[in-house]
Amino acid sequence: MKFLTIIPAYNEQESIGQLISDLREFGSGFIKKDEIDKFDILIVNDNSKDHTLSLAKKHNEVLVLDLPVNLGIGGAVQAGYVFAQRNNYDYAIQVDGDGQHSPIYINDLYSVLRTHNPDMVIGSRYVLCKDDNFHSTPMRRLGKNLISMLIKALHGKVITDPTSGFRIVNRKLINFFSDYYPYDYPEPESLALCLRHGFSVYEVPVKMKERIGGRSSISNVKSAYYMIKVFISILVDYFKPRQVKYDL
């Protein structure tokens, strides 16, 4: 089994070095399992203006994809999926570049994938809702709750953390996302897209941390706009004809 960890990174110089070190340490233990042949780390540098690229390149064991223009998080993640597809990876793991996602929980995501065989497993900070978990701002939590309600209403699936970028997917979704992955606010939109096309999705509880440095692409001012745009995108996608080539 070949695993690729996709890390979209834009101006993450404060966190990228530690994240790579943590992933390499995790991968060295993960690969010792009998069924694991390779655990690769791919940094997708989204035309960063700081030292993200040079810091990533200091790690010789890490793969680096340097985008010539800024594509946004959706474009950067999709570039990672295209790389995974062309290099025949069996599983792809999404991890944010800001240090919020702890690699130790990859074991939990993969365990559910192996046991229940869904197409995607999401790391959710809201399954258990522990007080010591990082839950973001009240405005963004409100938006998250409303998006969850919309997804349940349209697709009949309860997803507690639709904005989580901590995920593992199988080869079917690697191929699917290589052809299409939403660009603007991809986490909830790609989730709704998967459910509409009949892919199965599970959640597992994880503990997340505050970002180590840099700035989130979604500020408090943009939260309301984010929610409205995601709502419209999910609704528009729901009424589109299903793509026959992806019937399961």
N, C-alpha and C positions, 0 to 999 in steps of 0.2 A: 504494500500500500504506500502510495506517495501522497504526502500532504504539503500544501503550499499555504503559508500564512501571508495574507495580503494586507499591507499597511499603507493606506493612503496618507501622505504627509505633506502638509503645506505650512511652512514656517514653524516647525516643531523642534527647533534646536535644543530647547531646554529638556525635552523628554525623550528624544529619539535614541540617544546613546544608552540610557538605562533600560528602555524598552527592549532594545536589541539584546542587551546582556541578559535580561530576564528571560526572553524567548529562547536564547541559545542554551541557557541553563536548563530550562524546561525541556527543550527538544532533545538534549543529550540523554535525559532519563526516559522521555517518551519513546524514542527510537529503539530503546532496548527491548520493548515489547516485541514478541515474535512476529506479529503481523505488520509491523511498521518498518518499511524499507528506507524511507527518506522523509525528513522534516525540513523543508526549505523555508526561508524567510525572504519575502520580496518587499522592498521599500519602493513604493511608487511616489517619486518626488514630483509634486504637482507644481513645478516651476517656482519653487520656494525662493524667497528673496534674502533669506538668512543663511546660516551654515548647515542646514539640514542635509544637503547633498554631500558635502565634504565629510560630515560626521558619519553618515551612513557608509560612505566608501572606505572609511578607516577599518571597517569590519570585513575582512576578506571573504569570510564564509557567507556573507549576506549578498543576495541578488539585488541589484538596484536598477530600476527602470526610471529614467530621467525624461520627463515629458517636456517638450520644447515650448509648450504654451500651457497656461493654467486652464484645466478643464473642469475644475470644481470637483467636489468629493465623488459625485456620481461617475464622472468621466474617469477619474483616477481609479476607482474601484473596478469599473468595467475593464480598464486596461489590464488590471491584475487578473481578471477572469479570462480575458483573451490569452494572456500569457499561460495561465493554468491549462486552458483547453489545448493550446498548441504544443504544450510540453507534456500532455497526457497525465496530469495529476488526477488522482482518484477523489481527493477531498480538498476543498478550499476553506480556509478559516479567515474571517475578517476580524481585524483588530484595529481600533482607532490609534492614531499616532500620538495622541496627547497624554498617554499614560494612565487613562481611566480604567483600562481593562487589564486584569491580572491574568497572566498566562496559566496560572495553576488551575483555573476553571476550564481550560480546554479539555482536560480529562473528563469533566462532568458532561460537557457538550458532546464529546465523542462517545462516551459511554451510552448516552441516550440514543445517539445515532446508530450505534452498533446493536443495541438491544431492541429498539422499537422500529428501526429502519425508516424514519421519516426522511424527507428530502432536505429539510432545514431544521436546525436547532438554534434557538435564540437564547442568549444569556440575558436574563431579566432581573433587574434590581427590585421588582415589585411583586414577584411571586410570594415571597415571605414578608416583605415590607419591614425589615428590621430597622430599628432606630439608628443604628450605627452605619447604615448604608448611605451612600451619596445619592440624593434624590433630585438634584437640580432645583431651579427656582419655582415658586408657586405658580407663576404664569405658564411656565413650560409644562408643569405637571397637569395643569388644567387642560392645556392643549393635548397632552398625551392621553388624558382620560377621554376627551371628546373624540379623538382619532380612534381609540379603542372601541368606543361605542359605535362609531360609524362602521368599522370593520366587522363588528359583530352583527350589526343590522344587515349589512350587505352580503356577508359571507358565512354567517353563523358560527364564527370562530372567536373565542375569547383570547385576545393577545394582550397581556398586561403591560408590555414594554415595546410598543411598535416602533419607537424611535431608537432602539438599541442597535448599535453597529457592531456588536459582538456576536458573531454567528459562525456556524459551520454548515457547509452544504455538500451534497454529493455530486457525482459527475453529471447527472441529468441537469442540475441547476447550474453547474459550471457552463455547460453548453448553452443553456437558456439565457443566462446573464451575459454570455459573450455576444449574443445577438442583440439583446436589448437590456438596458439597465437605466432606470430614470436618473436624470442628471441633477435636478435642482435640490430636492429633498428626498434622497433615494431610499432611506430606510423604510418609512411607512408605505411609500408608493410601491417599492419592489415587493414588500410583503403582501399588499393587496393584489398585486399582479400575480404573484405565486398562487395565492388562494383562488383567484379567478380561473387560473389554468389547471387547477386540480392537484397542485403539489401539496404535500403534507408538511405541516409545521408544528414543532413542539417548542416548549420553553422550559428552561431549567433556572433555578435561582442562582444568582451570582452576587458578589459584593463588588461594587464599583467605587472608585476613588475620584476625588476632584482632579481636574487636569493639572499636570505638573507645571506647565507654563504656557505661554502664548495666549491666544484669544479664541473663543468659540466663534464659529461662523454665524451663529444665531444669537444675536443680542436680545436683551429684554424688549427693546423697541421693536425688533423684528418678529417677536414671538406671535403677536396677533396676525400679522401678515402671513407668517409661516403656516399657522393653523388654517387660515382661510384658503391659502393656495393648495395645501395638502388635501383639504376637503374637496375642493374643486377637481383636483387631479385624480383622486380616487374615484369620485363620482363619474367623471368623464370616461375613465378607463373601464369602469364597470359596464357601461353601455356600449363599449366597442365590441365588434365581432371578435369572437375567440379565434386565435391563430391556429388553423387546422394542423400545422406541422408540429405543434406541441401537445396534441391530444395524447393522453396517457392511457 
